């Protein structure tokens, strides 16, 4: 493989893709949203959801362990 810059490599890959059938206003809106979201990281909601899921799974695991211990007595 030759030594291409990232921009040249992306342009080479893009040549093989089908062109989207979007009007210019839709394309501009999509590009604006993409530029706004780049570099922002995941939303805070995803961290909250992960914490809730960990809490629910942990509580279920603790309950299951207590039930098994109770059955073995």
Phi and psi in radians as a Rosetta constraint file:
Dihedral C 1 N 2 CA 2 C 2 CIRCULARHARMONIC -1.347 0.35
Dihedral N 2 CA 2 C 2 N 3 CIRCULARHARMONIC 2.939 0.35
Dihedral C 2 N 3 CA 3 C 3 CIRCULARHARMONIC -1.561 0.35
Dihedral N 3 CA 3 C 3 N 4 CIRCULARHARMONIC 1.540 0.35
Dihedral C 3 N 4 CA 4 C 4 CIRCULARHARMONIC -1.775 0.35
Dihedral N 4 CA 4 C 4 N 5 CIRCULARHARMONIC 2.591 0.35
Dihedral C 4 N 5 CA 5 C 5 CIRCULARHARMONIC -1.272 0.35
Dihedral N 5 CA 5 C 5 N 6 CIRCULARHARMONIC 2.867 0.35
Dihedral C 5 N 6 CA 6 C 6 CIRCULARHARMONIC -1.018 0.35
Dihedral N 6 CA 6 C 6 N 7 CIRCULARHARMONIC -0.706 0.35
Dihedral C 6 N 7 CA 7 C 7 CIRCULARHARMONIC -1.145 0.35
Dihedral N 7 CA 7 C 7 N 8 CIRCULARHARMONIC -0.707 0.35
Dihedral C 7 N 8 CA 8 C 8 CIRCULARHARMONIC -1.184 0.35
Dihedral N 8 CA 8 C 8 N 9 CIRCULARHARMONIC -0.691 0.35
Dihedral C 8 N 9 CA 9 C 9 CIRCULARHARMONIC -1.121 0.35
Dihedral N 9 CA 9 C 9 N 10 CIRCULARHARMONIC -0.726 0.35
Dihedral C 9 N 10 CA 10 C 10 CIRCULARHARMONIC -1.140 0.35
Dihedral N 10 CA 10 C 10 N 11 CIRCULARHARMONIC -0.701 0.35
Dihedral C 10 N 11 CA 11 C 11 CIRCULARHARMONIC -1.127 0.35
Dihedral N 11 CA 11 C 11 N 12 CIRCULARHARMONIC -0.679 0.35
Dihedral C 11 N 12 CA 12 C 12 CIRCULARHARMONIC -1.122 0.35
Dihedral N 12 CA 12 C 12 N 13 CIRCULARHARMONIC -0.746 0.35
Dihedral C 12 N 13 CA 13 C 13 CIRCULARHARMONIC -1.154 0.35
Dihedral N 13 CA 13 C 13 N 14 CIRCULARHARMONIC -0.673 0.35
Dihedral C 13 N 14 CA 14 C 14 CIRCULARHARMONIC -1.158 0.35
Dihedral N 14 CA 14 C 14 N 15 CIRCULARHARMONIC -0.467 0.35
Dihedral C 14 N 15 CA 15 C 15 CIRCULARHARMONIC -1.074 0.35
Dihedral N 15 CA 15 C 15 N 16 CIRCULARHARMONIC -0.529 0.35
Dihedral C 15 N 16 CA 16 C 16 CIRCULARHARMONIC -1.453 0.35
Dihedral N 16 CA 16 C 16 N 17 CIRCULARHARMONIC -0.181 0.35
Dihedral C 16 N 17 CA 17 C 17 CIRCULARHARMONIC -1.481 0.35
Dihedral N 17 CA 17 C 17 N 18 CIRCULARHARMONIC 2.616 0.35
Dihedral C 17 N 18 CA 18 C 18 CIRCULARHARMONIC -1.232 0.35
Dihedral N 18 CA 18 C 18 N 19 CIRCULARHARMONIC 2.540 0.35
Dihedral C 18 N 19 CA 19 C 19 CIRCULARHARMONIC -1.366 0.35
Dihedral N 19 CA 19 C 19 N 20 CIRCULARHARMONIC 2.370 0.35
Dihedral C 19 N 20 CA 20 C 20 CIRCULARHARMONIC -1.245 0.35
Dihedral N 20 CA 20 C 20 N 21 CIRCULARHARMONIC 2.569 0.35
Dihedral C 20 N 21 CA 21 C 21 CIRCULARHARMONIC -1.740 0.35
Dihedral N 21 CA 21 C 21 N 22 CIRCULARHARMONIC 1.273 0.35
Dihedral C 21 N 22 CA 22 C 22 CIRCULARHARMONIC -2.080 0.35
Dihedral N 22 CA 22 C 22 N 23 CIRCULARHARMONIC 2.559 0.35
Dihedral C 22 N 23 CA 23 C 23 CIRCULARHARMONIC -1.332 0.35
Dihedral N 23 CA 23 C 23 N 24 CIRCULARHARMONIC 2.858 0.35
Dihedral C 23 N 24 CA 24 C 24 CIRCULARHARMONIC -1.130 0.35
Dihedral N 24 CA 24 C 24 N 25 CIRCULARHARMONIC -0.593 0.35
Dihedral C 24 N 25 CA 25 C 25 CIRCULARHARMONIC -1.210 0.35
Dihedral N 25 CA 25 C 25 N 26 CIRCULARHARMONIC -0.697 0.35
Dihedral C 25 N 26 CA 26 C 26 CIRCULARHARMONIC -1.145 0.35
Dihedral N 26 CA 26 C 26 N 27 CIRCULARHARMONIC -0.740 0.35
Dihedral C 26 N 27 CA 27 C 27 CIRCULARHARMONIC -1.087 0.35
Dihedral N 27 CA 27 C 27 N 28 CIRCULARHARMONIC -0.724 0.35
Dihedral C 27 N 28 CA 28 C 28 CIRCULARHARMONIC -1.152 0.35
Dihedral N 28 CA 28 C 28 N 29 CIRCULARHARMONIC -0.705 0.35
Dihedral C 28 N 29 CA 29 C 29 CIRCULARHARMONIC -1.123 0.35
Dihedral N 29 CA 29 C 29 N 30 CIRCULARHARMONIC -0.769 0.35
Dihedral C 29 N 30 CA 30 C 30 CIRCULARHARMONIC -1.100 0.35
Dihedral N 30 CA 30 C 30 N 31 CIRCULARHARMONIC -0.759 0.35
Dihedral C 30 N 31 CA 31 C 31 CIRCULARHARMONIC -1.102 0.35
Dihedral N 31 CA 31 C 31 N 32 CIRCULARHARMONIC -0.694 0.35
Dihedral C 31 N 32 CA 32 C 32 CIRCULARHARMONIC -1.132 0.35
Dihedral N 32 CA 32 C 32 N 33 CIRCULARHARMONIC -0.777 0.35
Dihedral C 32 N 33 CA 33 C 33 CIRCULARHARMONIC -1.099 0.35
Dihedral N 33 CA 33 C 33 N 34 CIRCULARHARMONIC -0.741 0.35
Dihedral C 33 N 34 CA 34 C 34 CIRCULARHARMONIC -1.115 0.35
Dihedral N 34 CA 34 C 34 N 35 CIRCULARHARMONIC -0.753 0.35
Dihedral C 34 N 35 CA 35 C 35 CIRCULARHARMONIC -1.145 0.35
Dihedral N 35 CA 35 C 35 N 36 CIRCULARHARMONIC -0.635 0.35
Dihedral C 35 N 36 CA 36 C 36 CIRCULARHARMONIC -1.185 0.35
Dihedral N 36 CA 36 C 36 N 37 CIRCULARHARMONIC -0.641 0.35
Dihedral C 36 N 37 CA 37 C 37 CIRCULARHARMONIC -1.465 0.35
Dihedral N 37 CA 37 C 37 N 38 CIRCULARHARMONIC -0.332 0.35
Dihedral C 37 N 38 CA 38 C 38 CIRCULARHARMONIC -1.170 0.35
Dihedral N 38 CA 38 C 38 N 39 CIRCULARHARMONIC 2.271 0.35
Dihedral C 38 N 39 CA 39 C 39 CIRCULARHARMONIC 1.468 0.35
Dihedral N 39 CA 39 C 39 N 40 CIRCULARHARMONIC 0.023 0.35
Dihedral C 39 N 40 CA 40 C 40 CIRCULARHARMONIC -1.499 0.35
Dihedral N 40 CA 40 C 40 N 41 CIRCULARHARMONIC -0.366 0.35
Dihedral C 40 N 41 CA 41 C 41 CIRCULARHARMONIC 1.394 0.35
Dihedral N 41 CA 41 C 41 N 42 CIRCULARHARMONIC 3.082 0.35
Dihedral C 41 N 42 CA 42 C 42 CIRCULARHARMONIC -1.237 0.35
Dihedral N 42 CA 42 C 42 N 43 CIRCULARHARMONIC 2.677 0.35
Dihedral C 42 N 43 CA 43 C 43 CIRCULARHARMONIC -1.179 0.35
Dihedral N 43 CA 43 C 43 N 44 CIRCULARHARMONIC 2.719 0.35
Dihedral C 43 N 44 CA 44 C 44 CIRCULARHARMONIC -1.088 0.35
Dihedral N 44 CA 44 C 44 N 45 CIRCULARHARMONIC -0.461 0.35
Dihedral C 44 N 45 CA 45 C 45 CIRCULARHARMONIC -1.039 0.35
Dihedral N 45 CA 45 C 45 N 46 CIRCULARHARMONIC -0.614 0.35
Dihedral C 45 N 46 CA 46 C 46 CIRCULARHARMONIC -1.140 0.35
Dihedral N 46 CA 46 C 46 N 47 CIRCULARHARMONIC -0.633 0.35
Dihedral C 46 N 47 CA 47 C 47 CIRCULARHARMONIC -1.157 0.35
Dihedral N 47 CA 47 C 47 N 48 CIRCULARHARMONIC -0.760 0.35
Dihedral C 47 N 48 CA 48 C 48 CIRCULARHARMONIC -1.068 0.35
Dihedral N 48 CA 48 C 48 N 49 CIRCULARHARMONIC -0.766 0.35
Dihedral C 48 N 49 CA 49 C 49 CIRCULARHARMONIC -1.076 0.35
Dihedral N 49 CA 49 C 49 N 50 CIRCULARHARMONIC -0.726 0.35
Dihedral C 49 N 50 CA 50 C 50 CIRCULARHARMONIC -1.109 0.35
Dihedral N 50 CA 50 C 50 N 51 CIRCULARHARMONIC -0.717 0.35
Dihedral C 50 N 51 CA 51 C 51 CIRCULARHARMONIC -1.118 0.35
Dihedral N 51 CA 51 C 51 N 52 CIRCULARHARMONIC -0.736 0.35
Dihedral C 51 N 52 CA 52 C 52 CIRCULARHARMONIC -1.111 0.35
Dihedral N 52 CA 52 C 52 N 53 CIRCULARHARMONIC -0.763 0.35
Dihedral C 52 N 53 CA 53 C 53 CIRCULARHARMONIC -1.118 0.35
Dihedral N 53 CA 53 C 53 N 54 CIRCULARHARMONIC -0.755 0.35
Dihedral C 53 N 54 CA 54 C 54 CIRCULARHARMONIC -1.066 0.35
Dihedral N 54 CA 54 C 54 N 55 CIRCULARHARMONIC -0.720 0.35
Dihedral C 54 N 55 CA 55 C 55 CIRCULARHARMONIC -1.104 0.35
Dihedral N 55 CA 55 C 55 N 56 CIRCULARHARMONIC -0.791 0.35
Dihedral C 55 N 56 CA 56 C 56 CIRCULARHARMONIC -1.134 0.35
Dihedral N 56 CA 56 C 56 N 57 CIRCULARHARMONIC -0.752 0.35
Dihedral C 56 N 57 CA 57 C 57 CIRCULARHARMONIC -1.148 0.35
Dihedral N 57 CA 57 C 57 N 58 CIRCULARHARMONIC -0.728 0.35
Dihedral C 57 N 58 CA 58 C 58 CIRCULARHARMONIC -1.106 0.35
Dihedral N 58 CA 58 C 58 N 59 CIRCULARHARMONIC -0.764 0.35
Dihedral C 58 N 59 CA 59 C 59 CIRCULARHARMONIC -1.103 0.35
Dihedral N 59 CA 59 C 59 N 60 CIRCULARHARMONIC -0.713 0.35
Dihedral C 59 N 60 CA 60 C 60 CIRCULARHARMONIC -1.133 0.35
Dihedral N 60 CA 60 C 60 N 61 CIRCULARHARMONIC -0.727 0.35
Dihedral C 60 N 61 CA 61 C 61 CIRCULARHARMONIC -1.122 0.35
Dihedral N 61 CA 61 C 61 N 62 CIRCULARHARMONIC -0.769 0.35
Dihedral C 61 N 62 CA 62 C 62 CIRCULARHARMONIC -1.090 0.35
Dihedral N 62 CA 62 C 62 N 63 CIRCULARHARMONIC -0.774 0.35
Dihedral C 62 N 63 CA 63 C 63 CIRCULARHARMONIC -1.040 0.35
Dihedral N 63 CA 63 C 63 N 64 CIRCULARHARMONIC -0.766 0.35
Dihedral C 63 N 64 CA 64 C 64 CIRCULARHARMONIC -1.122 0.35
Dihedral N 64 CA 64 C 64 N 65 CIRCULARHARMONIC -0.705 0.35
Dihedral C 64 N 65 CA 65 C 65 CIRCULARHARMONIC -1.106 0.35
Dihedral N 65 CA 65 C 65 N 66 CIRCULARHARMONIC -0.777 0.35
Dihedral C 65 N 66 CA 66 C 66 CIRCULARHARMONIC -1.072 0.35
Dihedral N 66 CA 66 C 66 N 67 CIRCULARHARMONIC -0.713 0.35
Dihedral C 66 N 67 CA 67 C 67 CIRCULARHARMONIC -1.119 0.35
Dihedral N 67 CA 67 C 67 N 68 CIRCULARHARMONIC -0.720 0.35
Dihedral C 67 N 68 CA 68 C 68 CIRCULARHARMONIC -1.159 0.35
Dihedral N 68 CA 68 C 68 N 69 CIRCULARHARMONIC -0.752 0.35
Dihedral C 68 N 69 CA 69 C 69 CIRCULARHARMONIC -1.085 0.35
Dihedral N 69 CA 69 C 69 N 70 CIRCULARHARMONIC -0.720 0.35
Dihedral C 69 N 70 CA 70 C 70 CIRCULARHARMONIC -1.117 0.35
Dihedral N 70 CA 70 C 70 N 71 CIRCULARHARMONIC -0.667 0.35
Dihedral C 70 N 71 CA 71 C 71 CIRCULARHARMONIC -1.210 0.35
Dihedral N 71 CA 71 C 71 N 72 CIRCULARHARMONIC -0.531 0.35
Dihedral C 71 N 72 CA 72 C 72 CIRCULARHARMONIC -1.417 0.35
Dihedral N 72 CA 72 C 72 N 73 CIRCULARHARMONIC -0.177 0.35
